[in-house]
Amino acid sequence: MPVNITALAPDHLLPVPGVSLGIAEAGIKKQHRKDVLVFKLDEGTRVAGVFTHNRFCAAPVIVAKAHLALSTVRALVVNTGNANAGTGETGLEHARTTCAALAELLDCETKQVLPFSTGVIMEPLPIDTLVNGLPAAVTDLKVDNWFDAARAIMTTDIVPKGVSRQITLNGKTVTITGIAKGSGMIRPNMATMLGFVATDANISHALLQEIVRYSANRSFNCITVDGDTSTNDAFMLMATGCAGHTEIDERNSAEFQQLRDAVTDVAVTLAQMIVRDGEGATKFITVQVDSGYNETECRLAAYAVAHSPLVKTAFFASDPNLGRILAAIGNAGIEDLDISGVELYLGDVLVAEKGARAPTYREEDGQSVMNQSEITVRIVLNRGAASSTVWTCDFSYDYVKINADYRS
């Protein structure tokens, strides 16, 4: 079961003026399952995004990036059950066909539609099935459909993931609502598998793009479940401008920083939900690296620990075999690391210092921390003032079972 996630309810997600959502059961992979989602955006909405760095990126990623660069965006379409990745030129044609079909229904241009897909890689997208499901999704368009939208984009997720926040800008209430999906094939190299955040704030496109990158680097780029970067990752930020305040166009303004921090808070919450719902996860683990020479080496050390199957299986077993963490740090690629200066803490327990087990460390203290469902690993490099934090989970038997049966 997911680790300490509060069950999401429809009234937890606030409507965002200027955004309506529609869901349909097209039957792309399984019958009687919500598997198509449409976002309809009011004219004037600004959209920014970041995408996977996987060189085998999916056809919808290629098309979405191209359309985003060409035009203002009026709609997004998401399908689950099929990633439309590793499908060559046919996959690109199918992504474009999807956009064209939705554009006709919404009376906009094909290039104003962004496509997104998630599911099995290297299998043909059943394009007729998807297109046939679009009219029902359009008919279903409502402003308060965020909860069903969160469920519609799930694949191996156990729980839907969503969050809302409200802030005040220039005397106007601004809403920020986001949903995400992701449970496995999660490694930071852009964002999460799929994440969509909308706000009614009025902000310039350039600053919106700055916010999406800033928030991704502090949220979705700080998580890992299994060290695999998806072919389909995308994190999109939409701003409708409907809140009625003066446009934010100054980076140094208090309003920009307030909106940036609120969007980042939403993104961090969604990213942590993904780790908490990691395939088969039983532990939520924070890996914090402090006193590094720079942020790059801090992240190297953090990811070396967070990606290690040996470390992650030890956490699942609640086994304080903490030499595995030291081995991962030593293998992080920090060539001039002085191991005599490294300190390792498990929770508040000092485990290692000066290249060896700390004299004060007791096995029962380590065991007590390992038995908990939320664990912090803190690594102090004692090389400078930089720091970095990564969130991960353990590896359980269920991770293997879920991925072994994924296509069935």
Stockholm file with secondary structure:
# STOCKHOLM 1.0

chainA/1-408         MPVNITALAPDHLLPVPGVSLGIAEAGIKKQHRKDVLVFKLDEGTRVAGVFTHNRFCAAPVIVAKAHLALSTVRALVVNTGNANAGTGETGLEHARTTCAALAELLDCETKQVLPFSTGVIMEPLPIDTLVNGLPAAVTDLKVDNWFDAARAIMTTDIVPKGVSRQITLNGKTVTITGIAKGSGMIRPNMATMLGFVATDANISHALLQEIVRYSANRSFNCITVDGDTSTNDAFMLMATGCAGHTEIDERNSAEFQQLRDAVTDVAVTLAQMIVRDGEGATKFITVQVDSGYNETECRLAAYAVAHSPLVKTAFFASDPNLGRILAAIGNAGIEDLDISGVELYLGDVLVAEKGARAPTYREEDGQSVMNQSEITVRIVLNRGAASSTVWTCDFSYDYVKINADYRS
#=GR chainA/1-408 SS CCSSCCCCCGGGSCCCTTEEEEEECCCSSSTTSCCEEEEEECTTCEEEEEECCCTTCCHHHHHHHHHHHHSCCCEEEEEEEECCCSCHHHHHHHHHHHHHHHHHHHTSCGGGEEEEEEEETTSCCCHHHHHHHHHHHHHTCBTTCHHHHHHHTCSSCSSCEEEEEEEEETTEEEEEEEEEECSSSCCCSSSCSEEEEEECCCBCHHHHHHHHHHHHHTTGGGBCSSSCCCSSCEEEEEECCTTCSCCBCCTTSHHHHHHHHHHHHHHHHHHHHHHHTCTTCCCEEEEEEEEESSHHHHHHHHHHHHHCHHHHHHHHTTCCCTHHHHHHHHTSSCTTCCGGGCEEEETTEEEEETTEECTTCCHHHHHHHHTSSEEEEEEECCSSSEEEEEEEECCCHHHHHHHHTTTC
#=GC SS_cons         CCSSCCCCCGGGSCCCTTEEEEEECCCSSSTTSCCEEEEEECTTCEEEEEECCCTTCCHHHHHHHHHHHHSCCCEEEEEEEECCCSCHHHHHHHHHHHHHHHHHHHTSCGGGEEEEEEEETTSCCCHHHHHHHHHHHHHTCBTTCHHHHHHHTCSSCSSCEEEEEEEEETTEEEEEEEEEECSSSCCCSSSCSEEEEEECCCBCHHHHHHHHHHHHHTTGGGBCSSSCCCSSCEEEEEECCTTCSCCBCCTTSHHHHHHHHHHHHHHHHHHHHHHHTCTTCCCEEEEEEEEESSHHHHHHHHHHHHHCHHHHHHHHTTCCCTHHHHHHHHTSSCTTCCGGGCEEEETTEEEEETTEECTTCCHHHHHHHHTSSEEEEEEECCSSSEEEEEEEECCCHHHHHHHHTTTC
//
